[in-house]
Amino acid sequence: MRIVIIAPGSRGDVQPYIALGKGLQNAGHYIRLVSHSNFESLVTSYGLEFWSFGNDVKDAVENSEMRELTEKGNFLLLMAKMAKEAEREALHFTEGGLLAAQGMNVVLAGIGGLFIGTAIAEKLNIPLVQAYVFPFTPTKDFSSVLTPKLPTFLNRLSHHLARQLMWQGFRSADTIARKEVLNIPAAPFLGSYDSKSTHNMPVLYGFSPSVIPAPSDWNGNTHITGYWFVDETDDWQPPTALLDFLQSGSPPVYIGFGSMSTRNPEQTADLVIQALALANQRAVLLSGWSGLQKNNVPDSIFMIDSIPHSWLFPRVSAVIHHGGASTVAAGLRAGVPSIVIPFFGDQPFWGQRIAELGVGTKPIPRKKLAAEKLANAIREVITNQEMRQRAEKIGKQIQAENGIKSAVKIFNNLEQQKAA
């Protein structure tokens, strides 16, 4: 089967689809992954064919307006900004995606590529497989990850509201793409969620049933496969200085906010360093896209731009992060407790879920982050043995799963059905 994967977003958004694509390719399927230009070397390092949308997502994330909106954590304002960006890039995205999809049998897309993927699938009259890293199919069992927690009787409604929030924000960009590039009719007012391209096609969820059990009202074509992990390539080697730091004392904590930028990274770094001093803990501090910078950091802190979570997290005592789905998954698999500092989107949901599972502290919203509050949370995850044991237990459960193998089996069955 020839599968094009449409995967826009940050590195954390793209990585699960690299893992899924690699697994499908190893099983004999032909894979083409289309994303932002700055991920070309990452994608090709795993032996996948890469096609570009023609833009660098980092430029969009790190401008001053986006930094300010990210730090404020107002999801509606962020959605409005992202919708404008999508409208501006609609032609590039659609042209790049359409070229990549030529000659393919199936489009695979998650939340970031859903609308463009659906439109392209409709244009080419090929099916679309939805593949998500957080729950997006409506259910009565829990609220949407993109809305505040609501009374139980409103759970299903919250999912439909979240879907409309996504769709209405991106409807203008979708209309431009359909009209000016694809030459197909505009999608219905309520969105393309019931597109003919998705009929009778599986919906895949790349998280562990140990973390979110399968809702009671999802149908048999909706599958929780387990996580889709991408580990470091065989030729990857950790920096010698980092190895020396890890061996020079007790296991440090990890601190990193992924692609979540702040208006004043120096101030954020000062807060983090102060909290570590209060808690008397060593740390590996990730700068990365979040732009955290601090000259003359103490010897108890090692700063690095990027490092594979799969290698580092089993070597630290706890992980402190923004609550992105991929970082949550890596922390859970490593079997170490987490402190989540959510900014917006699905991040508060994951922070709350970690607390409910008893494998981390209650989330600390970014707007309420203070040195003493963070220090207290660090002390808690280091000293709470019951929490650490629960984290280790769920880590072993996740390590025993094989989400990619489960997803590949579903695709193999799909191919057999098509051939029959």
N, C-alpha and C positions, 0 to 999 in steps of 0.2 A: 504494500500500500504506500502511496506517495502522499506525505503529510506535510503541509506548511503550517508552522507554528507562528502565530502573530503575538509578539511579547514586548509591548512597550512598558516603560516605567523605570524605576531605579534598579540598581543591581540586585537588591533583595527581591524585587518583583520578577526579574528575568531568570535568576538562578534556578528556581524549581522547574522552569520549562526547558532549561539546558539539561537538567537531570533527566526529565521525562523524555526529551528528544534523544538523548544518548542511549537510554534504555530501549527505546523503540528502534533506534538504528541498529543496536546490537542484536535485536531480535529479527532483523532482516528488512525492516521498513526503510523507505527512503525519506530522509528528513531534511527540511529546509527551514531555518529559523530567521525571521525578519524582526529586527529591532533597531535601536538607535546606533549611530555610527561608532560611539565610544565603547560599545560592547563587542566590536568585531574580534579583537584579539582574544577576549575571554571565550567567546563562542567557538572560534576556530581552534582554540587550545584543547577543546574536548572533541575535536574531530568532526564537528558539525558544519554543514554548509551555511554560510551567513549571507543574508541580503539586508540592505540598509534602508531605513526610512529616509536617510539623508540629513538627519539632524543630530545634534549632541544634546541629550536630555540634561546633562549637568549644567549647561548654560541656563536652561529654563528654571532649574531648581535653585540656583545660587544667586539670582538677581536680588536686589535689595527689597523689592516689593514682596517676593515670595518668602524671603527670610522673615520679614515682619509678620506676614500672615501665618507662617508656620509656627513662629514663636507664640503668637496669640492663640493659635489652636482653634480658630473659628472655622468650623468645617464648611458652613454655607458660603462664607467669603472665599475660602480656598477652592471650593467647587466652582464658584463663579469665575475665579481667576484661571483655573484649569480649563474651564469650558471655553474661555476666550482664547487660551493658548491652543486648544484643540481646533477651534474654528480657524485660527491663523495657519495651523499646520495641516488642515484637512486634506488639501490637495497633495502635499508631499506624502503624507501617510498613506493615502489611498492609492496614489500612483505606485509607490514602493511596494505596498501590499499586493496590489493587483499583478504587478510584474512577477513577484515572488510566487504567486499562486498559480501562474500559468503551468498547465500540464500536471497539476496535482489532483489527487482524488478526494482529499479531505482537508478542511481547515480546522485547526485547533486553536482556541483562544480562551483566555480568562477574562477577568473583569476589565483590564486595561485595553484589551483588543476585541472585546465582545461586539461592539457596534460596527466597527470597521470590518471585522471578520465576518459578521452576519451579512453585511452589504456585499462583500466580495463573494461569499458563498452563493448568495442569491444571483449575482451577476453571472457567475460561471456555472450555476446550476449543479453545485456539488454540496455535500452535507457538511455541517458544522458540528464538531464535538466541543462542548463546553468543559473547561477544566479550571477549577478554582482552588485557591489555597485558604479560603474562609467560606463559611456557609452563605449561599446566595439564593438557594431555592426556598420559597416560603414554607414555613412550618408553624404549627401551634405550640411546639415544645419550648421555644425560647425566642426572645426578641431578635431583630436584625442586629448584626454587628455594627451597622452604620447609624443606628439610632440609640437614644438613651434607653435604658431598661424600662419597659412599660409593664402595666398590669397584665397578667397572664392572658386574659381574654382578648387583649390587643396584639398578641404576638404575631399572628399571621398578617394582620393589617400593617404592622411595622415593616415587614419585609416588602410589601407592595409599595409602601411609602418610600422606602429606601430605593427601590427599583425606579420609581418615578423621579426621585431626586436625581439619580444618575442620568436617566434618559432625558428629562427635560433640560438638564444642563448641557447635554451634548447633542441635543436634537438638531440645532442649527448647523453644527459641524457635519453631522451625518447627512443632512439634507444637501449641503454643498457637495459632499463627496458623491452622493448618489446622482445628483444632477450634472455636475461639471466633469466628473471623471468616469463614472460607471454608466451613465445614461439609463438609469432604472427609476421606477417610481419612488417617491418619498415613502418612508416608513409610516405606519399608522400613528395617530396622535399619541397613543399610549405606548408606543415603542414596538420594537421587532422581537420581543421576547417569545412570541409564538410563531416565529418565522418557519416557513416550510422547510428551510434548511436544517432545522433542529428536530423535526418530527421523527420519533422512534430512534433518535440517536442517544447514546449514553451521555450522562453528565458525571464527570469525575471530580472528586474532592481529595486534594492532596494534604490531608491531615490525619492524625491517628484517632481511631475510635476510642482509644484510652483517654484522649483529651476531650473530644466531643463525640459522644455516642450517636449512632445513626438515629435521627428523628423517627418517631413512630409513624408519621404520615408521609414519608418520602416513598416514592414508588420503586419498583424493582429495577428501573433503568438508571437510578441515581446511586452512585457507588462512593463510599468512603474507602479509599485504597490504602491509606497510610501515607506518610510523608514522602516527598520526592526530594531526596538529598543529592546535592552535587558536592563531592569531596575533592580535595586537592589532586591535581594531576600527578602522575608517577614521578615526573622529573622535578616536582616542586621541593624546595628545601627551605626550612625556616632560617631567618637571619641569625648569624652566630651571636650577635649582641643580645638578641631576645633569648636565645638558649641560655646564655650566661646569666641573664637577669633572672630567669625562672629558677635556675639552679642555685642562686645566691641567697635564697631565703625561703620563707613559707610561701605556699601557693597564693598568688595575688588574686584580687578581684579583677574582672574585666569591665571596662566602661566604654560604651560607644553608642552614638545616637544615629548611626546609619546615614541616610541622606537628609536627615532633619537638620536644616540650617537654622542658626540663630543670628539675631542682629548684632550681638556682641559676644563672639566666641571667647574672647579673653576673659570676660566677666563670668561666662559659664565655666571656663577652665579654673578660674579662681575659686568658684563655689565648690567644684568637685575636689580640688586639691585641699581646700579647707575641711571638707567632710571626711576625706581620707585621713587627714591628720587627727581629727577628733576621734575617729574610729580606730586609729593606729593600724592602718592596713596598707599594704603594698598594692599597686595596681598596674595593669596594662591599659593605657588610655589610647583609644583609637581616635585619630583626627578625622581622616577621610573627608566625605562630603560635608559633614557637619561643621567643618572649618575650625574645630577646636585648636587653639594655639596657645602655647605658654612657654616663653623663654625661661631658661634656668629652672626647670622643674626639679624637685628634689630627687635624690638617687632612688627613692622608694617608688618612683613612677617611671614607667617605660612608655614613651610615646611612639606610635607607629601609624603610618597612613592606612594600611590595610593588611589583613591577615586572615587566612581561611578559618572560619569558625569551627569547622570540623576538626581541625588540628589543635586549635588553642583552647577551646572550651573544656575539654576533659582535663586540662592542665591547670585550671583556675579553681578558686574556691566558690565563686558566685559570679553571675553575669548581671550587669546593670545596663539597661538598654531602653529604647523607645517603644518597644512592643510591636515591631514589624513582624509579620507572620513568619518569615524565614529565620529571623533571629530567635524568635520564640521557639521555633522547632529545633534549632541547633542547641539551644540551652536545655530544652527538655531531654533531647537525646543524650546529651553529655551527662545527665543525672546530677546536675548542680542547681541550687536554688536561684531564683531570679528576683530582681527588683525592676519593675517596669515604670518608666517615666513617659507616659503617653502624651503625644502632641494632639492627634486628631484621628479621624477615620476609624479603622478597625482596631487601632492600638488600645483604646480604653477597654474594649471587649477582651482582648487577649490578656491585659493586665488583670482584669477582674477574674478571668478564667484561671489564671495561674494562682491567684489568691484562693479561689474556691477549691482548687485541687490540693491546696496546702503545700505547694512547692515554691512559694515565694510570699513576699509581703503584700499588703494592700498596695495597689498602684498609687504613685505620687504624681498627679497631673503636673505637666511642665510649668504651668503658671504658678503652682504652689510649691515649687522646688526651693528648698532652703538647705543650707549646709548642715544644720543640726538635725533636720528631718531626715536627710539622706544618711547622715552618720548613724542615727538610730536604726534605720533600716539595714545598714551594712552590719551593725552589731547583731541584729536579729538573725540574718541569714547565715552568719558565721557561727553563732553559738546555739541556735535552735536545732538540736539533734533530731528531733522528730521530723522537722521540716526537711532536713538533709536526708533522712532515711526515706521519706516519701519521694523526694526528688530522685534518689538513686533507684528506687523501685520502678517509677514510671519511665526512667531512662532505660532500664533493662527491657521493659515491655516494648518500647519504641524500637530499640535495637534489634529485637526479635522479629519485627515486622519488615516487610519488603514492599513498600508502596509502589515502587516502579514495576516490580514483577507483577503485582496485581493489576496495574494499569495496562501493562503489555498484554496480559491475558485477555482483558476486555477488548483491546484492539484486534487481537488475533481472532477472537470470536466474531467480532464485527466483520472482519475480512472474509471469514468462512461463510457468514450469512450472505454477504454480497455476492460471493462466488456461487452460492447454491442456486 
